[in-house]
Amino acid sequence: MSTTTNLPYHLPSKDFSTENKLTSQPSQKTILDLLNTKCSTSLHYLKQVHAVALRTGISRPLCSGCLENNEPCKAIWCYYKMTVAHARPNKFTYPTLLKACTVAEAAEEGSQAHAHVIKQGLSGDVHIRSAGIQMYGSFGEVEGARRMLDEDGNSDVICFNAMIDGYLKCGEVEAAKELFWSMEDKNVGSWNVMVSGMAKCGKIEEARELFNEMKEKNEISWSAMIDGYIKGGYYKEALVVFNMMQREKIRPRKFVLSSVLAACANVGALDQGRWIHAYVNKNSTSFDAVLGTALVDMYTKCGRLDMAWGVFEKMEKKEVFTWNAMICGLALHGRAEDAIELFFKMQNQNFRPNGITLLGVLSACAHSGMVDEGLNILNCMEEVYGIEPGMEHYGCVVDLLGRAGLLGEAEEVIYSMPMEPSAAVWGAL
């Protein structure tokens, strides 16, 4: 991101007449619109706006509104506008600001924000502290996070949870375990952080032991364990936990269903996948791009191309990864012409193919012996689509030529590769 540390000390001003002065309290939307402009407003007028924002409690929504719109840099810029206008932030401003620095990966700005917190005498606020610990943890600065945790001994369970999460994100498993077991007051969030973090660190058995020890579980607990199993490749175990979740009558949300569908796809559990599809329809859960794509992928990998196509056609919102799932599914089943037709249809609907899309099309060509088409796609990848062919793309073309009996041409492709061929590429001959 572009840094905000070199902000001008004086905002450019315009000639404002008396009618431009703040004569009534502006709405939150008006203030947000003003702050999102390029600072063309006079400094005096902006100060008045900030004064109203602080007096009416709008200062926090100004920054959080930017953050909710996935514009963390604007949230940081909004804060700097406040400081330039000498509007004093309050304790509600900083949690959002620190989170914005976290999302924007703005380490320098985050450190400056922390310094402002100390200067304002707000470092004792637990909401600010937990946000700061999360921020430092996301930057890999666990020592800075730990200093905030231990600052005055008044950190609450949320702060401890944030510190444990920071340790685990940085791979410091033993430090996380030590802090967790030292906590006198653990909540369900504490256990959830440990289960999720241990699984992500590859400690799946320890994660399951912690999960089993939990006296109280919520939906996040179950989701963390299922997701941990799936990301570790333990698909059958993930389905077992999901079935346990159903017996406990915990209603799964869409992201859990998407994860379980991925497990179904990898073990060929068609019946379980169809149950989830029926569950979604029964509970009127909307098919967003992620859930719909998971269904398409599951059906194609379980051999039900017809049902995959039915879901794909009914999806109102598609993303590039949705098209990829359907194209790769068609390729998997030898429907090369259909895959290529869908590839062109995707572009006609203004979706830009990525490396996975082209890999799917090359795979379709390989399975159907479409040599010319495959070579054309490889040769135009960089020029037409701006994608540099990777090892897997070359591997597909070598496989294509090998299947067609063109071993000499396949060797030429291998020797022309800009990277060292892998064993898999040689094995495709």
N, C-alpha and C positions, 0 to 999 in steps of 0.2 A: 504494500500500500504506500501511497505517498505520505511522507511524514507530516505531522502537524506541529512539529516542534519549532519551526521557523515562521510562526504566524506573525502577521504584522501587529505592531502595538497600537496602530491607529487604523481604524476602518475608513475606507473611502466614504466621503459624505456627499450628499446632494444638497441643493438649495431647497429647504422645506419652508413653506409658508405656514402661517399660524393654523391653517385648516388641516395641516398634516400632523399637528400635535395630537397626542393621545388624550382624547376627551372622554372616552368611555372605556369600560373594561372589555378588551378583546376576548374572543372565544379561544379555546385551546387550538382549534384548527387554524385560526388566523395567526396566532403566535407561531405555530409550527411552520406554516407556509412562509411567514416572514423569515424565520431562522434558516429555512432551507434555500433562501435566495442567496445571491452572490454578494451579500453585504453591501448592497447599494443604498441602504437606508442610512440616515444620519445617525451618528453615535448617540446624540441626545434622545432621539426617538427610541432607539434600540434599548437604551438604558431604562426608559420608562416601561417598555414591554417586559424586560426582565424583572423589573420591580413588581409588576403585576403578576408575572409568572410565579415568583417566589411567594408573594403575599397570598395568592390564591391556591398554592400547592400544585401549580401546573409544571413546575420545573422538572420534576421526575418524569411525567408523561412525555415531555418534549423529547428527552433522550430515549426513553423506552419506546416511543412511537417509531423512531428511526430504527431501533434495534429490532422491533417486531416486523418491520418492513425489510429485514435482512440488509440493513444499511448501517453496519456498525461504525464505519468511518464517518458517516454523517453525525452519528451520536457523539463521537469524540469531538468533531468539529463544532457541534452545537455547544458542548461544554466549554470549548475554548472561546466561543463567542460570548458566552456568559462571563468568563473571567476577564476578557478584554473590555466588556462593558461594565466591569466592576460590580456585577451582580453576584452576591454571595451565595454559593451553593449550600445546600443543607444535607443532613444525613440521608435523605431519600435520593439524592442525586448520585452518590458515589457507588452504590451496588450496581446500578445500571451502567455507569461509566466503566467500572472495572470489568464487568461482563462484556461490554463492547470491545474493550482492549483485548480480552481473551479471544473473542470471536475473530477479531481483525488481526490477531497475532501481532499486536502492536506492543512489543515489550518495553520500548523506551517510553512511550506515552503512558503505559501502565505504571512504570516506576515513578513517573512524574505525578500521576494521579495519586499514588500512595503517599508521596511526599506532601501533596496538598491535604490529604486526609490528616496526616500528622500535624501539619501546620494549623489546620482548623480545629484541632483537638478532638477529632472524631474517631480516633483509632480504637477506642473502647467499644464502639457499636458493633454488636455481633453480626449484624447483616453485612456491614461493610467488611468486617474481618473475614467472614466466610467467603465473600466474593473475591477478596484479595488473595486468600489461600488458594482458591480454585485457579485464579489467574496465574499466580507464580507456579503452581503445579503444572499447568498446561504449557508453560514456557520451559519446563524442566528445571526450574530453580527451586528445588525442594528445601534448600537451606533458608531462602527468603520466606517461603511459605511457613516453615517451622518457627521462624522468629516471630511471625505474626501470631501463630497459634499460642506461643509461650509468652507473649508480650507482658501480660499482667495477671495471668492465671485465671481469667474470667471467661475463657472460651466455652461455648456451649457445645452440645452434641453435634450440631450442624457443622461447626468449625472442625471438630474432630473427624467427622465423616469426609469433609472436603480434603483434610490432610491425608487421610488414608487413601483416598482416591488419587491424590497427587503422587504419593509414594508408588502406588501400583502402576500408574501410567508411566512412571519413570523406571519401572522394573525393580524397585527396591522392596521386594516381597517381605523380607525379614523385618524391615523397619515398619512396614504396614501391619504385620502380624503382632509385633510387639506393642504398637500403639493401640491396636484393636483390643487386645486382651487386657491392656492396662486401664481401659475405660470402665468406669463404675456404672455409668448410665448409657447403655446401648439402646438404640431404638431399631425398628425394623429396617430403617434406612442404612444403619451401620452394617447390619448383616448383608443387605443387598449389595452395598459397595464392595464388601469382601468377596462375596460369591461371584459377582460380575468381574471384578478385577483379577481374582485368582484364576478364573477361567481364561481370561484374556492373556494372562502370563503363562499359559500352558499348564497350570496346576489344576487340571480338571478333577482329579480325585479328591484333592483337598477342598475344592469348591463344592463338590457333592457332599462331603462330610459336614461342611459348614451349613449347607442347605438342609441336611437332615437334622442338624442340631437346632434349627430355628423353631422356637415355640410359636411364633406368629409369622405368617407369610401373607403377603399381598400379591397382587397381580404382577408387580415388578419383580418380586422374588422368583416366581415361576418363569417369567420371561427371561430373566438373567440366566437361569440354569439351562433353559431350552436353547437360548442363543449361544451360550458357552459350549454346549455339546455340539451344536451344528457347526460353529466356526472351527471346532477341533476335529471335525469329521466323524463325530459319534452320532450318526443319524438315527440309528435304532434306539439308542438311549434317550435321544431327544423326544422321540415319539412316545416312549414309555412315560417320561415326565409329563408330556402333554396329556396323555390319557389319565394320569393321576390328577392333573389339574382339572380335568372334566369331572372326575368323580367327586372332587371337592367343590364342584359347582362354581368355579371361578370363571367368569365370563372373559374370554380372551379378546383382546383388541386386534385391530387390523395388522399391526406390525408383528404380533405373535403369530397370527395366521400365516403371514407371508413367510416367516421363518420355518414354520412347520411344513408348509408346502414345499419348501426347498429340501427338507429332509425326506418328504414323500417322493420327490423327484429322484433323489439319489439312491433310494432303496427300492424304487418301483412300487411303492405302497399306493396303488391306484384307489382302492376302496377308501382309505383314510383321506386321500385328496378329494375324492368325490363327496365325502361326508362334509369336509370343510366348505366345499362349493355350495352344498345344500344348506349348510349352516348360515353362510353369508346371505343366500337368497331368503331364507326363512326370517332372518333378523333384520332384513332390509339394510344391510351394511353396503354402503356405496362402493363400487369398484373404482378405486383410484388407480393410478398407473402402476404403483408398486404391487398391490394385491392382484390386480388383473394380470400383470406380467408373470407373477409367481404361479398363477393358475395355468397360464399358457405354457410356461416352462414345464410344469409338472405333467400336464397332459401329453405334451410332445415326448417327454422322456419316458412316460409310461405307455407309449404306443397308441394313444388316442388323439391322432392328428385332427380328426373331425371335431372333437370337443374343444381342442385348443383353438381351432379356427372359429368355432362358435363364440367363444369368450372374446377372442381378438376382434371379431366383427362388431360385437355389442359394446365394446369399450368406447365411451365417449371421449375420454382423454387418454391419448397415447404419448409416450415419450420415445426417444431414440432406442432406449433399452427394450421397449415393448416390441418395436419392429425387429430388433435384433433377435429376440426370443423366437418370434414366429419364423423369421428367415432361417435361423439355425435349426429350428424344428423341421422345417421343410427339407433342409439339406440333409439332416439326419435320416430322414425317411426316403431319400433318393428322389425327391421332387425338385430337381434342379431348375427346370423351366419355371415352375411356380415361384421358387425362391428368387430367381432373377427378375421375374415379373413384379414381385412384391418389392424388390430392391429399387426398381425404377418408379414404382408407385409411391414409395416412401419419399423419393426425391421430388416427385411432382407435388407432393403435399408439404413441401418446404422443410423436410427433415434432412439434416445433413448427416450422411453416414460417418461412422467412426471406424477405428481399427477392427472392432469386433464385428461390425456389419460386413466389412470386406472379407474378414476371415470366414464368416458364414457363407458368403457367396462363393469364395474359392473352394470351400469344402463341398458345396453343392456341385460345382464343376468337377471336382475330383471324383465324387461318387457316381457321376453320370458320364464321365469321359468327355467332357466339353473342353477340349484342349485349347482351342483358339480363344474361346471366351475367357478362360482362366488366365492365359498369358496376357491378353489385352488388359484385364483388370490389374494384374501385377505391374504391367508397364506404365499404366496411367495413374496409379495410386497417388504418387507424390505430386504430379502435375495437375491432375484434375481435382483430387480430394484433399491435397495438402497433407497426406499421411505417409510417413516414411515406412516402407515395408519392414516388418520385424521378423524375427526368427520363425515365428509360427506361420507367417504368410509364405515365406520361402519354403517351409516344410510342406505346406499344402500343395504348392505348385510342383515340388519334387514328387510328392505322392501322386499328383495328377499325371505327370509325365511317366512315372514308373508304371502306373496302372495301364497306361496306353502303350507300354512297351518301348517308349522312347528313352532308353536308359542313357544314351549319349547326350541328349538334350538335357536330361535331368542332372547329369554330372556338370554340364556347362553352367547350369543355374547355381549349383552348389559352389563351384569355383568362382562365380561372379559375385557371390554374397559379400557385402561390406563388413560382415562380422565372421568370427570363427564358427563354422557349422557345428551344431550340437550332435550328440549321438542319435537323437531322435530324427534329425534331418537325414543323416546317413542311413538310418534304419528304414526310412521311407522309400529307399530305392528298391 
